[in-house]
């Protein structure tokens, strides 16, 4: 799947591919705890979903 439009605290992280059954770490600064992280997920068939979450330590 592809993660795209990744952003938090007015910073953009761009896009990245994530292999099945794997994980990635995002370079998030601890000072932004409580901020919202948002991103779009695009699956193998091209379907888009938009998500957001509040960052916690």
PQR file with spaces between the fields and no chain letter, atoms N, CA, C, O and H, PARSE charges and radii, in Angstrom:
ATOM       1  N    UNK     1       0.843   -1.167    0.000 -0.4000 1.5000
ATOM       2  CA   UNK     1       0.000    0.000    0.000 -0.0000 2.0000
ATOM       3  C    UNK     1       0.885    1.225    0.000  0.5500 1.7000
ATOM       4  O    UNK     1       2.074    1.152    0.309 -0.5500 1.4000
ATOM       5  N    UNK     2       0.297    2.345   -0.347 -0.4000 1.5000
ATOM       6  CA   UNK     2       1.015    3.611   -0.367 -0.0000 2.0000
ATOM       7  C    UNK     2       0.395    4.545    0.654  0.5500 1.7000
ATOM       8  O    UNK     2      -0.826    4.685    0.719 -0.5500 1.4000
ATOM       9  H    UNK     2      -0.669    2.405   -0.598  0.4000 1.0000
ATOM      10  N    UNK     3       1.241    5.185    1.451 -0.4000 1.5000
ATOM      11  CA   UNK     3       0.803    6.255    2.338 -0.0000 2.0000
ATOM      12  C    UNK     3       1.228    7.550    1.674  0.5500 1.7000
ATOM      13  O    UNK     3       2.390    7.703    1.296 -0.5500 1.4000
ATOM      14  H    UNK     3       2.233    5.071    1.397  0.4000 1.0000
ATOM      15  N    UNK     4       0.308    8.476    1.529 -0.4000 1.5000
ATOM      16  CA   UNK     4       0.603    9.726    0.853 -0.0000 2.0000
ATOM      17  C    UNK     4      -0.020   10.892    1.614  0.5500 1.7000
ATOM      18  O    UNK     4      -0.875   10.688    2.475 -0.5500 1.4000
ATOM      19  H    UNK     4      -0.636    8.352    1.836  0.4000 1.0000
ATOM      20  N    UNK     5       0.403   12.099    1.300 -0.4000 1.5000
ATOM      21  CA   UNK     5      -0.077   13.312    1.974 -0.0000 2.0000
ATOM      22  C    UNK     5       0.074   13.208    3.487  0.5500 1.7000
ATOM      23  O    UNK     5      -0.808   13.639    4.230 -0.5500 1.4000
ATOM      24  H    UNK     5       1.098   12.264    0.600  0.4000 1.0000
ATOM      25  N    UNK     6       1.193   12.636    3.951 -0.4000 1.5000
ATOM      26  CA   UNK     6       1.447   12.499    5.384 -0.0000 2.0000
ATOM      27  C    UNK     6       1.851   13.866    5.924  0.5500 1.7000
ATOM      28  O    UNK     6       2.790   14.488    5.426 -0.5500 1.4000
ATOM      29  H    UNK     6       1.909   12.286    3.347  0.4000 1.0000
ATOM      30  N    UNK     7       1.135   14.327    6.947 -0.4000 1.5000
ATOM      31  CA   UNK     7       1.464   15.632    7.518 -0.0000 2.0000
ATOM      32  C    UNK     7       1.094   15.684    8.994  0.5500 1.7000
ATOM      33  O    UNK     7       0.191   14.982    9.449 -0.5500 1.4000
ATOM      34  H    UNK     7       0.372   13.822    7.351  0.4000 1.0000
ATOM      35  N    UNK     8       1.815   16.534    9.736 -0.4000 1.5000
ATOM      36  CA   UNK     8       1.513   16.805   11.136 -0.0000 2.0000
ATOM      37  C    UNK     8       2.149   18.133   11.505  0.5500 1.7000
ATOM      38  O    UNK     8       3.204   18.493   10.983 -0.5500 1.4000
ATOM      39  H    UNK     8       2.549   17.103    9.366  0.4000 1.0000
ATOM      40  N    UNK     9       1.510   18.850   12.398 -0.4000 1.5000
ATOM      41  CA   UNK     9       2.042   20.121   12.904 -0.0000 2.0000
ATOM      42  C    UNK     9       2.574   21.001   11.773  0.5500 1.7000
ATOM      43  O    UNK     9       3.648   21.590   11.894 -0.5500 1.4000
ATOM      44  H    UNK     9       0.653   18.557   12.823  0.4000 1.0000
ATOM      45  N    UNK    10       1.828   21.089   10.688 -0.4000 1.5000
ATOM      46  CA   UNK    10       2.182   21.905    9.525 -0.0000 2.0000
ATOM      47  C    UNK    10       3.455   21.446    8.818  0.5500 1.7000
ATOM      48  O    UNK    10       4.058   22.225    8.080 -0.5500 1.4000
ATOM      49  H    UNK    10       0.956   20.611   10.590  0.4000 1.0000
ATOM      50  N    UNK    11       3.875   20.206    9.027 -0.4000 1.5000
ATOM      51  CA   UNK    11       5.018   19.635    8.319 -0.0000 2.0000
ATOM      52  C    UNK    11       4.517   18.533    7.399  0.5500 1.7000
ATOM      53  O    UNK    11       3.624   17.767    7.760 -0.5500 1.4000
ATOM      54  H    UNK    11       3.385   19.573    9.627  0.4000 1.0000
ATOM      55  N    UNK    12       5.098   18.460    6.213 -0.4000 1.5000
ATOM      56  CA   UNK    12       4.729   17.416    5.252 -0.0000 2.0000
ATOM      57  C    UNK    12       5.865   16.405    5.166  0.5500 1.7000
ATOM      58  O    UNK    12       7.033   16.772    5.037 -0.5500 1.4000
ATOM      59  H    UNK    12       5.823   19.082    5.920  0.4000 1.0000
ATOM      60  N    UNK    13       5.506   15.130    5.240 -0.4000 1.5000
ATOM      61  CA   UNK    13       6.502   14.062    5.165 -0.0000 2.0000
ATOM      62  C    UNK    13       6.518   13.379    3.811  0.5500 1.7000
ATOM      63  O    UNK    13       7.358   12.509    3.579 -0.5500 1.4000
ATOM      64  H    UNK    13       4.557   14.832    5.345  0.4000 1.0000
ATOM      65  N    UNK    14       5.619   13.743    2.911 -0.4000 1.5000
ATOM      66  CA   UNK    14       5.611   13.159    1.580 -0.0000 2.0000
ATOM      67  C    UNK    14       4.859   11.844    1.518  0.5500 1.7000
ATOM      68  O    UNK    14       3.819   11.686    2.158 -0.5500 1.4000
ATOM      69  H    UNK    14       4.936   14.450    3.100  0.4000 1.0000
ATOM      70  N    UNK    15       5.388   10.892    0.744 -0.4000 1.5000
ATOM      71  CA   UNK    15       4.732    9.604    0.517 -0.0000 2.0000
ATOM      72  C    UNK    15       5.711    8.474    0.760  0.5500 1.7000
ATOM      73  O    UNK    15       6.925    8.668    0.705 -0.5500 1.4000
ATOM      74  H    UNK    15       6.232   11.021    0.224  0.4000 1.0000
ATOM      75  N    UNK    16       5.175    7.282    1.031 -0.4000 1.5000
ATOM      76  CA   UNK    16       6.022    6.101    1.186 -0.0000 2.0000
ATOM      77  C    UNK    16       5.230    4.847    0.889  0.5500 1.7000
ATOM      78  O    UNK    16       4.010    4.808    1.054 -0.5500 1.4000
ATOM      79  H    UNK    16       4.189    7.124    1.076  0.4000 1.0000
ATOM      80  N    UNK    17       5.939    3.825    0.450 -0.4000 1.5000
ATOM      81  CA   UNK    17       5.344    2.512    0.215 -0.0000 2.0000
ATOM      82  C    UNK    17       5.557    1.671    1.467  0.5500 1.7000
ATOM      83  O    UNK    17       6.606    1.753    2.107 -0.5500 1.4000
ATOM      84  H    UNK    17       6.929    3.856    0.317  0.4000 1.0000
ATOM      85  N    UNK    18       4.552    0.859    1.815 -0.4000 1.5000
ATOM      86  CA   UNK    18       4.645   -0.040    2.960 -0.0000 2.0000
ATOM      87  C    UNK    18       4.306   -1.442    2.470  0.5500 1.7000
ATOM      88  O    UNK    18       3.223   -1.682    1.936 -0.5500 1.4000
ATOM      89  H    UNK    18       3.700    0.793    1.295  0.4000 1.0000
ATOM      90  N    UNK    19       5.239   -2.353    2.656 -0.4000 1.5000
ATOM      91  CA   UNK    19       5.037   -3.739    2.216 -0.0000 2.0000
ATOM      92  C    UNK    19       4.025   -4.437    3.119  0.5500 1.7000
ATOM      93  O    UNK    19       3.881   -4.067    4.284 -0.5500 1.4000
ATOM      94  H    UNK    19       6.119   -2.158    3.090  0.4000 1.0000
ATOM      95  N    UNK    20       3.326   -5.438    2.598 -0.4000 1.5000
ATOM      96  CA   UNK    20       2.375   -6.197    3.424 -0.0000 2.0000
ATOM      97  C    UNK    20       3.059   -6.783    4.663  0.5500 1.7000
ATOM      98  O    UNK    20       4.209   -7.219    4.599 -0.5500 1.4000
ATOM      99  H    UNK    20       3.443   -5.738    1.652  0.4000 1.0000
ATOM     100  N    UNK    21       2.341   -6.788    5.784 -0.4000 1.5000
ATOM     101  CA   UNK    21       2.814   -7.355    7.058 -0.0000 2.0000
ATOM     102  C    UNK    21       4.102   -6.701    7.549  0.5500 1.7000
ATOM     103  O    UNK    21       4.923   -7.355    8.193 -0.5500 1.4000
ATOM     104  H    UNK    21       1.407   -6.434    5.835  0.4000 1.0000
ATOM     105  N    UNK    22       4.286   -5.407    7.248 -0.4000 1.5000
ATOM     106  CA   UNK    22       5.475   -4.696    7.713 -0.0000 2.0000
ATOM     107  C    UNK    22       5.052   -3.423    8.433  0.5500 1.7000
ATOM     108  O    UNK    22       3.863   -3.119    8.529 -0.5500 1.4000
ATOM     109  H    UNK    22       3.620   -4.875    6.725  0.4000 1.0000
ATOM     110  N    UNK    23       6.022   -2.689    8.931 -0.4000 1.5000
ATOM     111  CA   UNK    23       5.729   -1.425    9.609 -0.0000 2.0000
ATOM     112  C    UNK    23       6.798   -0.407    9.234  0.5500 1.7000
ATOM     113  O    UNK    23       7.868   -0.767    8.744 -0.5500 1.4000
ATOM     114  H    UNK    23       6.989   -2.935    8.854  0.4000 1.0000
ATOM     115  N    UNK    24       6.500    0.857    9.467 -0.4000 1.5000
ATOM     116  CA   UNK    24       7.454    1.940    9.240 -0.0000 2.0000
ATOM     117  C    UNK    24       7.415    2.869   10.444  0.5500 1.7000
ATOM     118  O    UNK    24       6.393    2.984   11.121 -0.5500 1.4000
ATOM     119  H    UNK    24       5.631    1.150    9.864  0.4000 1.0000
ATOM     120  N    UNK    25       8.526    3.524   10.701 -0.4000 1.5000
ATOM     121  CA   UNK    25       8.594    4.538   11.746 -0.0000 2.0000
ATOM     122  C    UNK    25       8.630    5.904   11.083  0.5500 1.7000
ATOM     123  O    UNK    25       9.332    6.107   10.093 -0.5500 1.4000
ATOM     124  H    UNK    25       9.356    3.432   10.151  0.4000 1.0000
ATOM     125  N    UNK    26       7.874    6.833   11.632 -0.4000 1.5000
ATOM     126  CA   UNK    26       7.868    8.195   11.116 -0.0000 2.0000
ATOM     127  C    UNK    26       8.725    9.068   12.016  0.5500 1.7000
ATOM     128  O    UNK    26       8.696    8.904   13.236 -0.5500 1.4000
ATOM     129  H    UNK    26       7.303    6.668   12.437  0.4000 1.0000
ATOM     130  N    UNK    27       9.490    9.996   11.442 -0.4000 1.5000
ATOM     131  CA   UNK    27      10.345   10.878   12.238 -0.0000 2.0000
ATOM     132  C    UNK    27       9.525   11.974   12.924  0.5500 1.7000
ATOM     133  O    UNK    27       9.467   13.108   12.449 -0.5500 1.4000
ATOM     134  H    UNK    27       9.513   10.130   10.451  0.4000 1.0000
ATOM     135  N    UNK    28       8.896   11.620   14.042 -0.4000 1.5000
ATOM     136  CA   UNK    28       8.016   12.554   14.746 -0.0000 2.0000
ATOM     137  C    UNK    28       8.722   13.082   15.987  0.5500 1.7000
ATOM     138  O    UNK    28       9.242   12.303   16.786 -0.5500 1.4000
ATOM     139  H    UNK    28       8.943   10.699   14.428  0.4000 1.0000
ATOM     140  N    UNK    29       8.744   14.393   16.151 -0.4000 1.5000
ATOM     141  CA   UNK    29       9.350   15.041   17.305 -0.0000 2.0000
ATOM     142  C    UNK    29       8.394   14.968   18.492  0.5500 1.7000
ATOM     143  O    UNK    29       7.196   15.200   18.329 -0.5500 1.4000
ATOM     144  H    UNK    29       8.322   15.026   15.502  0.4000 1.0000
ATOM     145  N    UNK    30       8.896   14.652   19.676 -0.4000 1.5000
ATOM     146  CA   UNK    30       8.048   14.536   20.870 -0.0000 2.0000
ATOM     147  C    UNK    30       7.304   15.832   21.204  0.5500 1.7000
ATOM     148  O    UNK    30       6.267   15.793   21.867 -0.5500 1.4000
ATOM     149  H    UNK    30       9.869   14.464   19.809  0.4000 1.0000
ATOM     150  N    UNK    31       7.811   16.954   20.762 -0.4000 1.5000
ATOM     151  CA   UNK    31       7.167   18.227   21.092 -0.0000 2.0000
ATOM     152  C    UNK    31       5.817   18.401   20.406  0.5500 1.7000
ATOM     153  O    UNK    31       5.096   19.353   20.708 -0.5500 1.4000
ATOM     154  H    UNK    31       8.653   16.986   20.223  0.4000 1.0000
ATOM     155  N    UNK    32       5.461   17.508   19.495 -0.4000 1.5000
ATOM     156  CA   UNK    32       4.176   17.650   18.807 -0.0000 2.0000
ATOM     157  C    UNK    32       3.104   16.722   19.358  0.5500 1.7000
ATOM     158  O    UNK    32       2.052   16.555   18.742 -0.5500 1.4000
ATOM     159  H    UNK    32       6.046   16.735   19.250  0.4000 1.0000
ATOM     160  N    UNK    33       3.365   16.111   20.525 -0.4000 1.5000
ATOM     161  CA   UNK    33       2.350   15.261   21.154 -0.0000 2.0000
ATOM     162  C    UNK    33       1.075   16.077   21.308  0.5500 1.7000
ATOM     163  O    UNK    33       1.117   17.227   21.745 -0.5500 1.4000
ATOM     164  H    UNK    33       4.221   16.247   21.026  0.4000 1.0000
ATOM     165  N    UNK    34      -0.045   15.488   20.954 -0.4000 1.5000
ATOM     166  CA   UNK    34      -1.328   16.183   20.988 -0.0000 2.0000
ATOM     167  C    UNK    34      -1.724   16.771   19.647  0.5500 1.7000
ATOM     168  O    UNK    34      -2.875   17.166   19.463 -0.5500 1.4000
ATOM     169  H    UNK    34      -0.079   14.554   20.599  0.4000 1.0000
ATOM     170  N    UNK    35      -0.784   16.835   18.702 -0.4000 1.5000
ATOM     171  CA   UNK    35      -1.080   17.331   17.359 -0.0000 2.0000
ATOM     172  C    UNK    35      -1.751   16.230   16.538  0.5500 1.7000
ATOM     173  O    UNK    35      -1.728   15.060   16.919 -0.5500 1.4000
ATOM     174  H    UNK    35       0.151   16.514   18.852  0.4000 1.0000
ATOM     175  N    UNK    36      -2.336   16.608   15.429 -0.4000 1.5000
ATOM     176  CA   UNK    36      -3.006   15.645   14.556 -0.0000 2.0000
ATOM     177  C    UNK    36      -2.094   15.227   13.411  0.5500 1.7000
ATOM     178  O    UNK    36      -1.505   16.068   12.732 -0.5500 1.4000
ATOM     179  H    UNK    36      -2.355   17.559   15.120  0.4000 1.0000
ATOM     180  N    UNK    37      -1.986   13.925   13.207 -0.4000 1.5000
ATOM     181  CA   UNK    37      -1.284   13.339   12.069 -0.0000 2.0000
ATOM     182  C    UNK    37      -2.349   12.953   11.060  0.5500 1.7000
ATOM     183  O    UNK    37      -3.333   12.308   11.421 -0.5500 1.4000
ATOM     184  H    UNK    37      -2.464   13.242   13.759  0.4000 1.0000
ATOM     185  N    UNK    38      -2.174   13.335    9.799 -0.4000 1.5000
ATOM     186  CA   UNK    38      -3.142   12.947    8.774 -0.0000 2.0000
ATOM     187  C    UNK    38      -2.405   12.345    7.584  0.5500 1.7000
ATOM     188  O    UNK    38      -1.252   12.680    7.313 -0.5500 1.4000
ATOM     189  H    UNK    38      -1.375   13.859    9.505  0.4000 1.0000
ATOM     190  N    UNK    39      -3.092   11.453    6.882 -0.4000 1.5000
ATOM     191  CA   UNK    39      -2.499   10.789    5.726 -0.0000 2.0000
ATOM     192  C    UNK    39      -3.594   10.167    4.881  0.5500 1.7000
ATOM     193  O    UNK    39      -4.727    9.994    5.330 -0.5500 1.4000
ATOM     194  H    UNK    39      -4.029   11.181    7.103  0.4000 1.0000
ATOM     195  N    UNK    40      -3.236    9.835    3.649 -0.4000 1.5000
ATOM     196  CA   UNK    40      -4.111    9.067    2.766 -0.0000 2.0000
ATOM     197  C    UNK    40      -3.485    7.702    2.560  0.5500 1.7000
ATOM     198  O    UNK    40      -2.265    7.576    2.461 -0.5500 1.4000
ATOM     199  H    UNK    40      -2.316    9.976    3.284  0.4000 1.0000
ATOM     200  N    UNK    41      -4.316    6.695    2.497 -0.4000 1.5000
ATOM     201  CA   UNK    41      -3.881    5.335    2.199 -0.0000 2.0000
ATOM     202  C    UNK    41      -4.422    4.970    0.828  0.5500 1.7000
ATOM     203  O    UNK    41      -5.604    5.172    0.548 -0.5500 1.4000
ATOM     204  H    UNK    41      -5.307    6.797    2.577  0.4000 1.0000
ATOM     205  N    UNK    42      -3.564    4.434   -0.025 -0.4000 1.5000
ATOM     206  CA   UNK    42      -3.975    3.970   -1.351 -0.0000 2.0000
ATOM     207  C    UNK    42      -3.629    2.487   -1.428  0.5500 1.7000
ATOM     208  O    UNK    42      -2.465    2.109   -1.300 -0.5500 1.4000
ATOM     209  H    UNK    42      -2.604    4.269    0.202  0.4000 1.0000
ATOM     210  N    UNK    43      -4.642    1.651   -1.637 -0.4000 1.5000
ATOM     211  CA   UNK    43      -4.379    0.209   -1.685 -0.0000 2.0000
ATOM     212  C    UNK    43      -3.992   -0.232   -3.098  0.5500 1.7000
ATOM     213  O    UNK    43      -3.872    0.592   -4.005 -0.5500 1.4000
ATOM     214  H    UNK    43      -5.588    1.958   -1.741  0.4000 1.0000
ATOM     215  N    UNK    44      -3.800   -1.530   -3.271 -0.4000 1.5000
ATOM     216  CA   UNK    44      -3.338   -2.071   -4.557 -0.0000 2.0000
ATOM     217  C    UNK    44      -4.327   -1.871   -5.699  0.5500 1.7000
ATOM     218  O    UNK    44      -3.931   -1.904   -6.864 -0.5500 1.4000
ATOM     219  H    UNK    44      -3.897   -2.199   -2.535  0.4000 1.0000
ATOM     220  N    UNK    45      -5.602   -1.665   -5.390 -0.4000 1.5000
ATOM     221  CA   UNK    45      -6.590   -1.443   -6.448 -0.0000 2.0000
ATOM     222  C    UNK    45      -6.812    0.040   -6.729  0.5500 1.7000
ATOM     223  O    UNK    45      -7.633    0.397   -7.574 -0.5500 1.4000
ATOM     224  H    UNK    45      -5.923   -1.638   -4.444  0.4000 1.0000
ATOM     225  N    UNK    46      -6.072    0.917   -6.013 -0.4000 1.5000
ATOM     226  CA   UNK    46      -6.170    2.348   -6.246 -0.0000 2.0000
ATOM     227  C    UNK    46      -7.213    3.067   -5.415  0.5500 1.7000
ATOM     228  O    UNK    46      -7.442    4.261   -5.605 -0.5500 1.4000
ATOM     229  H    UNK    46      -5.405    0.627   -5.326  0.4000 1.0000
ATOM     230  N    UNK    47      -7.850    2.352   -4.493 -0.4000 1.5000
ATOM     231  CA   UNK    47      -8.846    2.987   -3.627 -0.0000 2.0000
ATOM     232  C    UNK    47      -8.145    3.869   -2.597  0.5500 1.7000
ATOM     233  O    UNK    47      -7.152    3.462   -1.995 -0.5500 1.4000
ATOM     234  H    UNK    47      -7.664    1.382   -4.338  0.4000 1.0000
ATOM     235  N    UNK    48      -8.673    5.093   -2.397 -0.4000 1.5000
ATOM     236  CA   UNK    48      -8.089    6.055   -1.455 -0.0000 2.0000
ATOM     237  C    UNK    48      -8.941    6.141   -0.190  0.5500 1.7000
ATOM     238  O    UNK    48     -10.170    6.130   -0.252 -0.5500 1.4000
ATOM     239  H    UNK    48      -9.480    5.424   -2.886  0.4000 1.0000
ATOM     240  N    UNK    49      -8.269    6.225    0.952 -0.4000 1.5000
ATOM     241  CA   UNK    49      -8.934    6.530    2.221 -0.0000 2.0000
ATOM     242  C    UNK    49      -8.127    7.612    2.915  0.5500 1.7000
ATOM     243  O    UNK    49      -6.898    7.611    2.845 -0.5500 1.4000
ATOM     244  H    UNK    49      -7.270    6.234    1.002  0.4000 1.0000
ATOM     245  N    UNK    50      -8.803    8.533    3.582 -0.4000 1.5000
ATOM     246  CA   UNK    50      -8.134    9.590    4.342 -0.0000 2.0000
ATOM     247  C    UNK    50      -8.324    9.297    5.821  0.5500 1.7000
ATOM     248  O    UNK    50      -9.433    9.009    6.271 -0.5500 1.4000
ATOM     249  H    UNK    50      -9.802    8.534    3.639  0.4000 1.0000
ATOM     250  N    UNK    51      -7.221    9.375    6.580 -0.4000 1.5000
ATOM     251  CA   UNK    51      -7.243    9.107    8.015 -0.0000 2.0000
ATOM     252  C    UNK    51      -6.569   10.238    8.770  0.5500 1.7000
ATOM     253  O    UNK    51      -5.760   10.978    8.210 -0.5500 1.4000
ATOM     254  H    UNK    51      -6.320    9.609    6.215  0.4000 1.0000
ATOM     255  N    UNK    52      -6.908   10.367   10.046 -0.4000 1.5000
ATOM     256  CA   UNK    52      -6.197   11.281   10.934 -0.0000 2.0000
ATOM     257  C    UNK    52      -6.237   10.699   12.340  0.5500 1.7000
ATOM     258  O    UNK    52      -7.151    9.953   12.693 -0.5500 1.4000
ATOM     259  H    UNK    52      -7.565    9.766   10.501  0.4000 1.0000
ATOM     260  N    UNK    53      -5.228   11.053   13.139 -0.4000 1.5000
ATOM     261  CA   UNK    53      -5.132   10.558   14.512 -0.0000 2.0000
ATOM     262  C    UNK    53      -4.376   11.577   15.347  0.5500 1.7000
ATOM     263  O    UNK    53      -3.527   12.305   14.834 -0.5500 1.4000
ATOM     264  H    UNK    53      -4.486   11.659   12.852  0.4000 1.0000
ATOM     265  N    UNK    54      -4.686   11.625   16.627 -0.4000 1.5000
ATOM     266  CA   UNK    54      -3.968   12.486   17.555 -0.0000 2.0000
ATOM     267  C    UNK    54      -2.749   11.730   18.071  0.5500 1.7000
ATOM     268  O    UNK    54      -2.855   10.563   18.447 -0.5500 1.4000
ATOM     269  H    UNK    54      -5.377   11.033   17.044  0.4000 1.0000
ATOM     270  N    UNK    55      -1.588   12.394   18.090 -0.4000 1.5000
ATOM     271  CA   UNK    55      -0.347   11.748   18.509 -0.0000 2.0000
ATOM     272  C    UNK    55      -0.225   11.733   20.028  0.5500 1.7000
ATOM     273  O    UNK    55      -0.429   12.751   20.688 -0.5500 1.4000
ATOM     274  H    UNK    55      -1.503   13.342   17.784  0.4000 1.0000
ATOM     275  N    UNK    56       0.109   10.570   20.572 -0.4000 1.5000
ATOM     276  CA   UNK    56       0.315   10.383   22.008 -0.0000 2.0000
ATOM     277  C    UNK    56       1.697    9.783   22.223  0.5500 1.7000
ATOM     278  O    UNK    56       2.221    9.120   21.328 -0.5500 1.4000
ATOM     279  H    UNK    56       0.275    9.742   20.035  0.4000 1.0000
ATOM     280  N    UNK    57       2.311   10.003   23.408 -0.4000 1.5000
ATOM     281  CA   UNK    57       3.656    9.444   23.667 -0.0000 2.0000
ATOM     282  C    UNK    57       3.632    7.931   23.759  0.5500 1.7000
ATOM     283  O    UNK    57       4.673    7.309   23.971 -0.5500 1.4000
ATOM     284  H    UNK    57       1.885   10.542   24.135  0.4000 1.0000
